[in-house]
Amino acid sequence: MTGDLGAFLDEAPPRFARLVVDFQDGSHLAYADMRLFGVVELTASPEAFVREHRLGPDPLEIRLPEFRRRMAGRRGRIKALLMSQRVIAGVGNLYADEALYRASIEPRRAADRMTAEQTRRLFAAIRAVLREAIAFKSRGGDYPARWLVPHRAEGDRCPRCGGTIRRDVVGGRTTYWCARHQRQ
């Protein structure tokens, strides 16, 4: 959603290249972003960037107790909370939908009404989704049919239970979820 980095040699830069870095050996690195959501910034270090932007921790680098602490007492809908980069970083719209789908939690659920078990399932789902997505993208593959992502269309069928996929807006973002098994 926020663009891609790609290396190229002799061909023209990607159509939506917003930044191209030319190297002495003749190769190039392009940042392409069709939707103009992404930003390129220089920073002294990744740690400085995280501090400056007050980003939450990477969910792959924390444990369940820290996740519980970061979620405790938060108000609003759980999907919007997951996408707040100040709570935890790196969970965008697609991956929030997928994690909630796997944890069987409705995206409109009040965050302060999550049970300990739901929070545990959600944390495990977030980590699994991110790890699998990294592996798929590193191999250049698409998301498998068992994921919700390929079925993100209102009225489509849930690959898990055959329920109907619903479309809503949560936290200003389009949200897809299964009306049958995501009722908690």
Secondary structure, DSSP 8 states (H G I E B T S, - for coil): ---EEEEESSS---TTEEEEEE-TTS-EEEEE-TTS-------S-HHHHHHHTT----TTSS-HHHHHHHHTT--SBHHHHHT-TTTSSS--HHHHHHHHHHHT--TTSBGGG--HHHHHHHHHHHHHHHHHHHHHHHTT----TTSSGGG-STT-B-TTT--BEEEEEETTEEEEEETTT---
